[in-house]
């Protein structure tokens, strides 16, 4: 069980740009472990950024396969210093976020992205992501830049929705 909790909007730490990771050390391994634990504990989560746990490091964990609608994905991944190399197409997607639990909203994202990143062994990789998985990664990368999905909602008047609560 992680001793870290998800930061909630309007916590100012969510608006800070994260620091680049230069190498894998004990601190980075602990952050990766916390990200993996949070992903396991919160079954509906398809991604979490280190900044959402209060760590100012450019690390995210994603697993789009946890969403039944996602048919094309790369499974569970740790992305260190992720960077979008190229993008194409446009997709509008209804997004939610553990740091903004009361709302969802329509956001425009790239349909396809080419991503450069380091894995947990600090080996550089490049992959192409499509559709839902592409949206998940773009959402998490925004967290590393201090951007929340509510900052990207198409129209705050017509495309931001109060999340339904189920009893």
MOTA-V670194 format. One record per pair of residues at least 24 apart in sequence whose C-alpha atoms are under 10 Angstrom apart, sorted by the first residue. I is the first residue (numbers start at 1). J is the second residue. D is the distance in whole Angstrom. If there is no record, write none. Layout:
BEGIN
I;J;D + I;J;D
END
This chain:
BEGIN
1;34;8 + 1;37;6 + 1;38;8 + 1;40;9 + 1;41;8 + 2;33;8 + 2;34;6 + 2;35;8 + 2;36;9 + 2;37;6 + 2;38;7 + 2;40;10 + 2;41;9 + 3;34;8 + 3;37;10 + 3;38;10 + 3;53;10 + 4;31;10 + 4;34;7 + 4;35;9 + 4;37;10 + 4;38;8 + 4;52;9 + 4;53;6 + 4;54;8 + 4;55;10 + 5;34;10 + 5;38;9 + 5;52;8 + 5;53;6 + 5;54;8 + 6;38;9 + 6;48;9 + 6;49;10 + 6;50;10 + 6;51;9 + 6;52;5 + 6;53;5 + 6;54;8 + 6;98;7 + 6;99;6 + 6;100;10 + 7;51;8 + 7;52;5 + 7;53;6 + 7;54;7 + 7;98;8 + 7;99;6 + 7;100;9 + 8;52;8 + 8;53;10 + 8;97;10 + 8;98;8 + 8;99;4 + 8;100;6 + 8;101;8 + 9;52;10 + 9;97;10 + 9;98;9 + 9;99;6 + 9;100;6 + 9;101;9 + 9;102;10 + 9;148;9 + 10;99;9 + 10;100;8 + 11;52;10 + 11;54;10 + 11;99;9 + 12;146;9 + 13;51;7 + 13;52;8 + 13;53;9 + 13;54;7 + 13;55;9 + 13;56;8 + 13;146;8 + 14;51;6 + 14;52;6 + 14;53;9 + 14;54;8 + 14;55;10 + 14;56;9 + 14;99;8 + 14;143;7 + 14;144;9 + 14;145;9 + 14;146;6 + 14;147;8 + 14;148;8 + 15;51;9 + 15;52;10 + 15;142;10 + 15;143;8 + 15;144;9 + 15;145;7 + 15;146;4 + 15;147;6 + 15;148;8 + 16;51;8 + 16;54;10 + 16;56;8 + 16;143;9 + 16;144;8 + 16;145;7 + 16;146;5 + 16;147;8 + 17;51;9 + 17;56;7 + 17;57;9 + 17;58;9 + 17;142;9 + 17;143;8 + 17;144;6 + 17;145;4 + 17;146;5 + 17;147;8 + 18;49;10 + 18;50;9 + 18;51;7 + 18;54;10 + 18;55;8 + 18;56;4 + 18;57;5 + 18;58;5 + 18;59;9 + 18;81;10 + 18;143;8 + 18;144;5 + 18;145;6 + 18;146;8 + 19;51;10 + 19;55;9 + 19;56;6 + 19;57;5 + 19;58;6 + 19;59;9 + 19;81;9 + 19;144;8 + 19;145;9 + 20;56;9 + 20;57;6 + 20;58;5 + 20;59;9 + 20;80;8 + 20;81;6 + 20;82;10 + 20;144;10 + 21;56;10 + 21;57;6 + 21;58;6 + 21;59;8 + 21;80;7 + 21;81;6 + 21;118;9 + 21;122;9 + 22;80;10 + 22;81;9 + 22;122;9 + 23;80;10 + 23;118;10 + 23;120;10 + 23;121;9 + 23;122;7 + 24;80;10 + 24;119;10 + 24;120;8 + 24;121;7 + 24;122;7 + 27;55;10 + 28;55;10 + 28;57;8 + 28;59;9 + 28;80;10 + 28;120;9 + 29;120;8 + 29;121;10 + 31;55;8 + 31;57;9 + 31;59;8 + 31;60;9 + 32;59;8 + 32;60;8 + 32;61;8 + 32;78;7 + 32;79;10 + 32;80;10 + 32;120;8 + 33;61;10 + 34;61;10 + 35;59;9 + 35;60;7 + 35;61;6 + 35;62;9 + 35;78;9 + 36;60;10 + 36;61;7 + 36;62;9 + 36;76;9 + 36;77;9 + 36;78;9 + 39;63;8 + 39;66;10 + 39;76;9 + 42;98;10 + 43;67;10 + 44;98;10 + 45;96;10 + 45;97;9 + 45;98;8 + 46;75;10 + 46;76;9 + 46;97;10 + 46;133;9 + 46;136;7 + 46;137;9 + 46;140;10 + 47;76;9 + 47;77;9 + 47;78;10 + 47;97;9 + 47;98;9 + 47;133;10 + 47;136;7 + 47;137;8 + 47;139;8 + 47;140;7 + 48;78;10 + 48;97;9 + 48;98;8 + 48;99;10 + 48;136;9 + 48;137;10 + 48;139;9 + 48;140;6 + 48;141;10 + 48;143;9 + 49;78;10 + 49;79;9 + 49;137;10 + 49;139;9 + 49;140;6 + 49;141;8 + 49;142;9 + 49;143;6 + 49;144;7 + 50;140;9 + 50;143;8 + 50;144;8 + 51;140;10 + 51;143;7 + 51;144;6 + 51;145;9 + 51;146;8 + 52;98;9 + 52;99;7 + 52;140;10 + 52;143;7 + 52;144;9 + 52;146;10 + 53;99;10 + 55;144;10 + 56;144;8 + 57;81;8 + 57;144;8 + 58;82;7 + 58;83;10 + 58;140;10 + 58;141;8 + 58;143;9 + 58;144;6 + 58;145;9 + 59;117;10 + 59;118;9 + 59;119;10 + 59;120;10 + 59;140;9 + 59;141;9 + 59;143;10 + 59;144;8 + 60;137;9 + 60;140;7 + 60;141;8 + 60;143;9 + 60;144;8 + 61;137;9 + 61;140;8 + 62;133;9 + 62;136;7 + 62;137;7 + 62;140;8 + 63;133;8 + 63;136;9 + 63;137;9 + 64;132;7 + 64;133;5 + 64;134;9 + 64;135;9 + 64;136;7 + 64;137;9 + 65;132;10 + 65;133;8 + 67;132;9 + 67;133;10 + 69;132;8 + 70;130;10 + 70;131;8 + 70;132;6 + 70;133;7 + 71;131;9 + 71;132;9 + 71;133;9 + 72;129;8 + 72;130;7 + 72;131;8 + 72;132;8 + 72;133;8 + 73;128;10 + 73;129;7 + 73;130;8 + 73;131;9 + 73;132;8 + 73;133;6 + 73;134;9 + 74;127;9 + 74;128;9 + 74;129;8 + 74;133;8 + 75;133;9 + 77;119;8 + 77;120;9 + 78;117;9 + 78;118;8 + 78;119;6 + 78;120;6 + 78;121;10 + 79;115;10 + 79;116;9 + 79;117;6 + 79;118;6 + 79;119;6 + 79;120;7 + 79;122;10 + 79;124;10 + 79;125;9 + 79;137;9 + 79;140;10 + 79;141;9 + 80;116;9 + 80;117;6 + 80;118;5 + 80;119;6 + 80;120;7 + 80;121;10 + 80;122;8 + 80;123;10 + 80;124;9 + 81;116;8 + 81;117;6 + 81;118;6 + 81;119;9 + 81;122;10 + 81;124;10 + 81;141;9 + 81;144;9 + 82;115;7 + 82;116;6 + 82;117;4 + 82;118;7 + 82;119;9 + 82;124;10 + 82;125;10 + 82;126;10 + 82;137;9 + 82;138;10 + 82;140;10 + 82;141;7 + 82;144;9 + 83;113;10 + 83;114;9 + 83;115;6 + 83;116;5 + 83;117;6 + 83;118;10 + 83;126;10 + 83;138;10 + 83;141;8 + 84;113;7 + 84;114;6 + 84;115;5 + 84;116;6 + 84;117;9 + 84;126;10 + 84;127;10 + 84;128;10 + 84;137;10 + 84;138;8 + 84;141;9 + 85;113;7 + 85;114;5 + 85;115;6 + 85;116;6 + 85;117;10 + 85;126;9 + 85;127;10 + 85;128;10 + 86;110;10 + 86;112;8 + 86;113;6 + 86;114;5 + 86;115;7 + 86;116;10 + 86;128;9 + 87;111;8 + 87;112;6 + 87;113;4 + 87;114;6 + 87;115;9 + 87;128;9 + 87;129;10 + 87;130;10 + 87;134;10 + 88;112;5 + 88;113;7 + 88;114;9 + 88;130;10 + 89;113;9 + 89;130;10 + 89;131;10 + 90;131;9 + 91;131;8 + 91;132;9 + 91;134;10 + 91;135;8 + 92;131;10 + 92;135;9 + 92;153;10 + 92;154;9 + 93;131;9 + 93;132;8 + 93;135;8 + 93;153;10 + 94;135;10 + 94;149;10 + 94;153;9 + 94;159;9 + 94;160;9 + 94;161;9 + 95;135;9 + 95;136;9 + 95;139;8 + 95;149;7 + 95;150;9 + 95;153;9 + 95;160;10 + 96;139;9 + 96;148;10 + 96;149;8 + 96;150;9 + 96;161;10 + 96;163;9 + 97;139;9 + 97;140;10 + 97;148;8 + 97;149;8 + 97;150;9 + 99;143;10 + 99;148;9 + 99;149;10 + 100;148;8 + 100;149;9 + 100;150;8 + 100;163;10 + 101;162;9 + 101;163;8 + 102;161;9 + 102;162;6 + 102;163;5 + 102;164;8 + 102;165;9 + 103;149;10 + 103;150;8 + 103;160;7 + 103;161;5 + 103;162;5 + 103;163;5 + 103;164;8 + 104;149;9 + 104;150;8 + 104;153;9 + 104;159;8 + 104;160;6 + 104;161;5 + 104;162;7 + 104;163;6 + 104;164;9 + 105;149;8 + 105;150;7 + 105;152;9 + 105;153;6 + 105;154;8 + 105;155;9 + 105;156;8 + 105;158;9 + 105;159;5 + 105;160;4 + 105;161;6 + 105;162;9 + 105;163;9 + 106;149;9 + 106;150;9 + 106;152;8 + 106;153;6 + 106;154;6 + 106;155;8 + 106;156;9 + 106;158;9 + 106;159;5 + 106;160;7 + 106;161;9 + 107;135;9 + 107;139;10 + 107;149;7 + 107;150;8 + 107;151;9 + 107;152;6 + 107;153;5 + 107;154;6 + 107;155;9 + 107;159;8 + 107;160;9 + 108;135;9 + 108;149;10 + 108;152;8 + 108;153;8 + 108;154;7 + 109;134;8 + 109;135;6 + 109;136;10 + 109;138;7 + 109;139;9 + 109;152;9 + 110;134;7 + 110;135;7 + 110;138;8 + 111;135;7 + 113;137;9 + 113;138;9
END
